[in-house]
Amino acid sequence: MVIEIRPAVEFEDVRAVLGPKSPTSNVCWCLSYRIPSKLNNELQGPARGEYVAELCKAEPAPGVLAYDGETPVGWAAIAPRSETSFARNRKIPHVDDLPVWSLWCVRVRPGHRKQGISHSLITGAAEFAREQGAPIVEAYPLDNGDVKVDLTMAYAGLRKNFERAGFTKVADTDSVLARHPRVLMRLDLR
């Protein structure tokens, strides 16, 4: 299997990875950190997918997709931190004023997990950010050690996967997800 990482510009492929089975569902669509909470709460059902469809037409793309052939099998959300709620988040510190990009969601479709796709997504998202001029990519994964994490809450990624991709821990955070602390990790792209 050869995994290819591409910018998320094909909405139907994003829908295949992130979209709900029922179009009226209020699933995240990876919007909760991307848009202001008021707008996130206002967008209901199909309006959430419609919003993401518009993001897929924008420059830069809202993230990257992993493909096995032509089948989309994974997603990673990445954007300039200044365009996300991480710019204002009080639980995750800012270590400096560099225009970093945030990588906050890594998702692999069921049936494709445990094949290294998360690693491909992390490295591909960092490369995408580099191509957009990002000096540094930040991530806020779970520091779970060897404790198993519920897959629903593993979207933030796991520290060991980011370490494997060359990220280093630069700070603790006050953020906790699924009873695991989150750490601030960075990959310098300069």
SVG drawing of the C-alpha trace seen along z (x, -y; Angstrom):
<svg xmlns="http://www.w3.org/2000/svg" viewBox="-31 -38 46 41">
<polyline fill="none" stroke="black" stroke-width="0.4" points="0.0,0.0 1.3,-3.4 -0.3,-6.4 -0.4,-9.7 -1.1,-12.9 -2.9,-15.7 -4.4,-19.0 -8.1,-18.7 -9.7,-20.3 -12.2,-17.6 -15.2,-18.1 -16.6,-14.6 -13.4,-13.1 -13.5,-15.1 -17.1,-14.1 -16.1,-10.4 -13.7,-10.8 -15.4,-13.3 -19.1,-13.4 -21.9,-11.8 -24.0,-8.9 -27.0,-11.1 -26.8,-14.5 -28.8,-16.1 -26.4,-15.0 -24.4,-17.7 -21.0,-16.0 -17.9,-18.1 -16.6,-18.2 -13.4,-19.4 -14.9,-22.9 -14.8,-23.3 -11.3,-24.7 -11.4,-26.3 -14.3,-28.7 -15.6,-30.9 -17.8,-29.0 -20.9,-31.1 -20.7,-30.2 -19.9,-26.6 -23.1,-26.4 -25.2,-28.1 -24.2,-25.7 -26.6,-22.8 -27.0,-19.6 -26.2,-20.1 -25.0,-23.7 -21.9,-22.2 -21.0,-20.3 -21.8,-23.2 -19.4,-25.3 -16.6,-22.8 -17.4,-22.6 -16.6,-26.3 -13.4,-25.8 -12.3,-23.2 -12.5,-25.9 -10.4,-28.3 -6.6,-28.9 -5.0,-27.3 -7.0,-24.1 -8.4,-23.3 -6.1,-20.3 -4.8,-17.3 -6.2,-13.9 -4.5,-10.5 -5.3,-8.4 -4.8,-4.7 -5.0,-4.8 -8.1,-7.0 -9.8,-6.1 -9.6,-8.8 -8.6,-7.0 -7.5,-9.8 -7.6,-13.5 -5.5,-16.0 -6.7,-19.5 -4.0,-22.2 -4.2,-26.0 -2.3,-29.1 -2.9,-29.2 -4.0,-32.8 -7.1,-31.5 -8.1,-29.0 -9.4,-29.1 -5.8,-28.1 -4.9,-31.8 -7.1,-32.6 -7.0,-29.3 -6.1,-29.9 -5.2,-26.3 -2.6,-25.9 0.2,-28.4 1.9,-30.5 5.6,-30.0 6.5,-32.8 5.0,-35.1 6.1,-33.2 3.3,-32.7 3.0,-29.0 0.5,-26.6 -1.7,-24.4 -2.3,-20.7 -5.2,-19.6 -7.0,-16.7 -5.7,-13.4 -8.4,-10.9 -8.1,-7.6 -11.2,-5.8 -12.2,-2.5 -10.8,0.4 -7.6,-1.5 -6.2,-1.9 -2.9,-0.4 -1.2,-0.8 0.9,-3.9 -1.6,-6.3 -1.5,-8.6 2.2,-9.0 1.8,-9.8 -0.9,-12.4 1.3,-14.1 4.3,-14.3 2.1,-15.3 0.4,-18.0 3.7,-19.5 5.0,-19.4 1.8,-21.1 2.3,-23.9 6.0,-24.2 4.8,-24.7 2.5,-27.5 5.4,-29.2 4.9,-28.1 8.0,-28.3 6.8,-25.9 3.9,-23.5 2.4,-23.0 0.3,-20.1 -1.5,-19.4 -1.6,-15.6 -2.6,-13.4 0.3,-12.4 -1.2,-9.0 2.0,-6.9 1.0,-3.3 -2.6,-3.7 -5.2,-3.0 -7.3,-6.0 -10.9,-5.8 -10.7,-6.3 -13.4,-9.0 -11.1,-11.2 -7.8,-10.3 -8.5,-12.9 -5.9,-15.2 -3.2,-12.6 -0.9,-10.8 2.4,-12.2 4.4,-9.1 3.1,-9.5 4.2,-13.2 7.6,-12.3 8.0,-9.7 7.3,-12.4 10.1,-14.6 8.0,-16.9 9.4,-17.7 7.6,-18.6 8.0,-22.3 5.5,-22.9 2.9,-21.3 -0.7,-22.6 -3.7,-22.9 -5.8,-21.1 -7.0,-17.5 -8.9,-15.3 -10.3,-11.9 -8.6,-12.1 -5.2,-12.5 -3.1,-15.7 -2.3,-17.4 1.2,-18.6 2.4,-21.3 4.7,-19.8 6.5,-21.6 8.3,-20.8 10.6,-23.5 10.3,-23.8 13.0,-26.5"/>
</svg>
